[in-house]
Amino acid sequence: MTAINTQRRVQRLQSVMSKTGDDALLAFSPNWRRDHVRFLAGFNMIGNWAFALLLPGGEVAAFAEHSWDRERVTRESWALEVYGGPEVLPALAALLGRARVRTVGVVGLELMEARFVEALMRVPNLKIRAATKAVEVLRRTKEPEEIELMRAAARVADLGFQALIRASRVGMPEYEVAAEVEAAVRAGGAEDNFMLMASGGTEVTAMRAPGTRRLRRSDVVISEVTPQIRGYYAQICRTLIVGEPSPAQEKSFDIFLRAQQAALDVLRPGVTIAEVAQAQNRVFESEGFGEYTTRRYTRVRGHCLGLHFDENPLVLEDDPTVAQVGMTLIAHPNTYLPLAGYMVFGDPLLVTENGCVRLNSTDRRLFVAEG
Amino acid sequence: MKRGLIEWDRQELPPDVLAGRQARCRNLMAARGLDGLLVYTDVWRSGQVRYLTNFIPYWNQGVLLFPREGEPVLAAGLSARVYPWIRETSTVTTIVSGPSLGQEVATQVKKLSWRHVGIGERDTMPHGILNALAEGLPDCELVDATDVLDGLRSEVDDAGLALYRKATEIATQGFAEVSADLPGKTGWQAASLLERALRRRAATDTVILLAPHAQDWPAYPGDKTVTSGGVALVAVEYKGHWVEIGRPLANGNPAVRAEYARAVEMLRPGASLQSLRNEIGRGGSLRDPTLIVSATHRSFPFTQLDSLAGLPRGTVIALHLSGTDQKGARWWWGDPLLVEEGRARPLLPERER
């Protein structure tokens, strides 16, 4: 499996430090945002929190919540020093002091538990400031190894969707359908998976966690499957019909298909993310459904992907970010339409020199489950 | 990640149970002189808000504004299109959101004219939210009100206990269904079998750690082939109720099972963990015994306790005992326990474990 080039990673992070003027970078991750620490130190955390520290000379240290987890983190991480349990805060303070760090940029400061911020504030002569945005900008353009891992994740996302088709049978409860997808992506090597779904008809206004509802003939089943391989997520959004699609379902899906194609046609280096959103929304407007592209009905027209499954920038009509080679994102015009309820359609994309390419290979069509 | 079942079954968790919890919370707040209580939630730390309202976020963050009088307000990171789902799966009816969660909470506190504001688990509240509250509410007294939540959770209700038992059944039955098939599989294949077995039994979320070989410590699954000398640690959430079990993949050595039962007998709230470890070491069945006590009642697994002091009645914990038996085999056992007055007892009887 592809390994991250740690020397390049550290150099890129050091370039951020030289721009922000920080002597060191400290990443904090609560469990639900493991990406900050993973980008800095390359390990997957167990428990409630973890830290990673990049010192002025390029040395990386890792900090795990549990002392029993230290050995695993030492194996997984490129950090030279690993601390766990009660030794974490004293070790962190000692390392900052030993390296004479005066200013530390904190990635994930806004999510850091208050007690940790207060402990850092007590370290003599240390100034802390937020570095989340600066590293977020760095992370937008993926390294070659990151792209390979995302391709691997996209292949597993395709497998997950195949499992969803197989499991979508009349009478199957939603949560059992999700269980089959989960089993498939885990067998494919997924560390984690972000998945939402819904089933039904025009009453479905959003995806959410699966419930006990049992699938019925003619249901629309919508899902986003987002497996994580060695830290990196790729997402696929697809819609399927249990049994024969109705003309309204086909007509509705065709709008989503064309909207996403419009995003693929426009996405290339130099365009803004706003243009990618506008291209999708214009298709809905041309069909008289412009209202359904507003926040009342939908959240975003896509988002970046990487170590987190919902990275910034979000694909919105007011986002001025300029697309660059190496950016990875999903364009998904997911929304509610009165024709057939909420539908979803999206693929993970890589921005290339001439445009963009898909990282996955599932057909771009409305799927049918035999039921 | 919570990609399993989230729902509010009113038979399983009757509305009057939640109303009773809310009434008790108001009484505790009144005793502290609090106008309102702020309780943080996210996809990982969802237990306290779930206890009060049954709201369980499938991702993102939120803060529950719980007033001493009147209806609670949820400030949510989730978008408006899922508000109907939030209302369907919880007692929350008023939901607000804004670009900054902390600023939105401050705005709502001002609207509610609270002056004396309690913050549940203040020390672990995300800095961004706490900072926005401090800046946005200069006229409010913001105090740590973790004791209110602790007091609240020290009362066990039958409905809550039944949900923990259901989580334990999912974990033990799901593991039992596939455990014989795990040796010889890669870590990924083993995780796949476990995930299917657990989630088809309606698990909301799982965390699976495997030790493929006798000499390994449990970690996330990988390419390594699992052997019969390995160990599985399985954490299961059922609708916000987390439990943990630990099991050897081969048949358990009866002598060390007896050692585990002895550890459960000796576990007393307030007891020293070190003396418990020493006592287990003197038993002789296990070499190099490791004893881990993990608290799951705030709804996240693998939160190791350094001490048993101040463990409130009603807390659900997991006791894990591991070591090497006299034949040199790795052994591990862990079960969820309920802390009662002066003792702890397994959530499920022996025959069901």
Boltz contact constraints between the chains, C-beta under 6 A:
constraints:
  - contact:
      token1: [A, 31]
      token2: [B, 44]
      max_distance: 6.0
  - contact:
      token1: [A, 32]
      token2: [B, 42]
      max_distance: 6.0
  - contact:
      token1: [A, 32]
      token2: [B, 43]
      max_distance: 6.0
  - contact:
      token1: [A, 32]
      token2: [B, 44]
      max_distance: 6.0
  - contact:
      token1: [A, 44]
      token2: [B, 220]
      max_distance: 6.0
  - contact:
      token1: [A, 46]
      token2: [B, 302]
      max_distance: 6.0
  - contact:
      token1: [A, 47]
      token2: [B, 302]
      max_distance: 6.0
  - contact:
      token1: [A, 66]
      token2: [B, 304]
      max_distance: 6.0
  - contact:
      token1: [A, 72]
      token2: [B, 219]
      max_distance: 6.0
  - contact:
      token1: [A, 110]
      token2: [B, 128]
      max_distance: 6.0
  - contact:
      token1: [A, 111]
      token2: [B, 126]
      max_distance: 6.0
  - contact:
      token1: [A, 112]
      token2: [B, 127]
      max_distance: 6.0
  - contact:
      token1: [A, 113]
      token2: [B, 124]
      max_distance: 6.0
  - contact:
      token1: [A, 114]
      token2: [B, 123]
      max_distance: 6.0
  - contact:
      token1: [A, 114]
      token2: [B, 125]
      max_distance: 6.0
  - contact:
      token1: [A, 114]
      token2: [B, 127]
      max_distance: 6.0
  - contact:
      token1: [A, 114]
      token2: [B, 130]
      max_distance: 6.0
  - contact:
      token1: [A, 115]
      token2: [B, 123]
      max_distance: 6.0
  - contact:
      token1: [A, 117]
      token2: [B, 127]
      max_distance: 6.0
  - contact:
      token1: [A, 175]
      token2: [B, 4]
      max_distance: 6.0
  - contact:
      token1: [A, 175]
      token2: [B, 5]
      max_distance: 6.0
  - contact:
      token1: [A, 175]
      token2: [B, 202]
      max_distance: 6.0
  - contact:
      token1: [A, 176]
      token2: [B, 200]
      max_distance: 6.0
  - contact:
      token1: [A, 178]
      token2: [B, 3]
      max_distance: 6.0
  - contact:
      token1: [A, 179]
      token2: [B, 196]
      max_distance: 6.0
  - contact:
      token1: [A, 179]
      token2: [B, 199]
      max_distance: 6.0
  - contact:
      token1: [A, 179]
      token2: [B, 200]
      max_distance: 6.0
  - contact:
      token1: [A, 182]
      token2: [B, 195]
      max_distance: 6.0
  - contact:
      token1: [A, 182]
      token2: [B, 199]
      max_distance: 6.0
  - contact:
      token1: [A, 183]
      token2: [B, 192]
      max_distance: 6.0
  - contact:
      token1: [A, 183]
      token2: [B, 195]
      max_distance: 6.0
  - contact:
      token1: [A, 183]
      token2: [B, 196]
      max_distance: 6.0
  - contact:
      token1: [A, 186]
      token2: [B, 191]
      max_distance: 6.0
  - contact:
      token1: [A, 186]
      token2: [B, 192]
      max_distance: 6.0
  - contact:
      token1: [A, 186]
      token2: [B, 195]
      max_distance: 6.0
  - contact:
      token1: [A, 187]
      token2: [B, 188]
      max_distance: 6.0
  - contact:
      token1: [A, 187]
      token2: [B, 189]
      max_distance: 6.0
  - contact:
      token1: [A, 187]
      token2: [B, 192]
      max_distance: 6.0
  - contact:
      token1: [A, 189]
      token2: [B, 188]
      max_distance: 6.0
  - contact:
      token1: [A, 192]
      token2: [B, 1]
      max_distance: 6.0
  - contact:
      token1: [A, 194]
      token2: [B, 1]
      max_distance: 6.0
  - contact:
      token1: [A, 195]
      token2: [B, 3]
      max_distance: 6.0
  - contact:
      token1: [A, 205]
      token2: [B, 81]
      max_distance: 6.0
  - contact:
      token1: [A, 206]
      token2: [B, 81]
      max_distance: 6.0
  - contact:
      token1: [A, 206]
      token2: [B, 82]
      max_distance: 6.0
  - contact:
      token1: [A, 208]
      token2: [B, 82]
      max_distance: 6.0
  - contact:
      token1: [A, 208]
      token2: [B, 85]
      max_distance: 6.0
  - contact:
      token1: [A, 209]
      token2: [B, 2]
      max_distance: 6.0
  - contact:
      token1: [A, 209]
      token2: [B, 6]
      max_distance: 6.0
  - contact:
      token1: [A, 209]
      token2: [B, 58]
      max_distance: 6.0
  - contact:
      token1: [A, 211]
      token2: [B, 7]
      max_distance: 6.0
  - contact:
      token1: [A, 212]
      token2: [B, 7]
      max_distance: 6.0
  - contact:
      token1: [A, 299]
      token2: [B, 79]
      max_distance: 6.0
